């Protein structure tokens, strides 16, 4: 039996929830329709966090216009000065870290320690990008001709449309907005409708940090009304989106018609390989954290374990014993390990995959929504493990985005690498082994944007590129200095100080 923690929010909220507004051109504004939607606590649906503007295409258009108007002055602001505002924003986030983390747990459900990590990741990328204000390196290279100077610089593109998911409600908006802003773009930010409160708190701090009016605009509402308007607008130059592969493909198709740049961070089916010589206790720690941390709702979550057959049973025993002891509940309660799924639709999706899994493997743990006691007020699901899953089974192939782990036995390391790569996604992958040859082989051959050796599939740091191969994305990367590529155009500049016409490739003949 999974243990249950009492929820502090268990008495129904009676106060009328506050109504929050869009942020456009430096002012908080009601939407034109007057319609609002609710954000609720997934650990206790009786706890309504607030009402938010159900944005319309007209609201999005106003935000885009404001961002366009702000662009010339922001672009002309020296990048180190822009970076100083990012530093101030980072400091404000650090000062308000606990408040932001608690608000995140209440709205998104992840346990408090993880919510603190999410805010910290936002702070980290903000400081990294603040520093880019004084780097933003281009190349200065020799010219092939005498008395001629050659260099390349990065320049901003214009208005960036930032469309973000609910699973990292502070970190991911910062991953996207900070490189966009430090390079001189202005932003229209449309957060997921499950976490508009986190987005609002973030933008409040951005305003306080001193981003000039119009540089950052927030519009809440649906993807159909707000997101599509941003994607279709000829005045939005670049889109950065994290979410499902289905939505990402739709965005890329629409934006593609306008040759609009799109950076996509999409699904994953991340696997851990466990070889027969691995430290099984360490592997168990890594797998549990990657599979059931954030209730499996990370793009980087581990949903497949590919294990050499001789260690299947001892590994499975450890996984089942440890997963059975995980404590479900409200993430604000001390000692809770696993929070709720984001909403009822997510419970339905996970439940339907468990139904499929029952025909594809052996269900060895969980498999049901968790509804005992206080959990009945939230959207909880038991940590679930299937064993003896075939690599091509649907539960081994499709992104479930919940606490469901498939264990896939294989005969040897070659079969393990093949099975791990047999997926249409390629975000993160890991291998547990003490064999340095096997580790290097995996580092070379695993088809993923992020590879871990003797660690789980989560835990990417903000100063290295983050993103995936195959259908996980479209070749762009977030985080690290390469994130600047999404938000800048290169300009190559030649200065001829010879005083006469020099023709490259023509005046530069072999001796
Ligand atoms: C995501 O799930 O979209 O590596 C982001 C990690 C985190 C980021 C995950 N640092 O799991």
Boltz pocket constraint, residues with backbone or C-beta under 6 A from the ligand:
constraints:
  - pocket:
      binder: B
      contacts: [[A, 121], [A, 167], [A, 168], [A, 242], [A, 297], [A, 298], [A, 299], [A, 300], [A, 301], [A, 457], [A, 458], [A, 459], [A, 460], [A, 461]]
      max_distance: 6.0
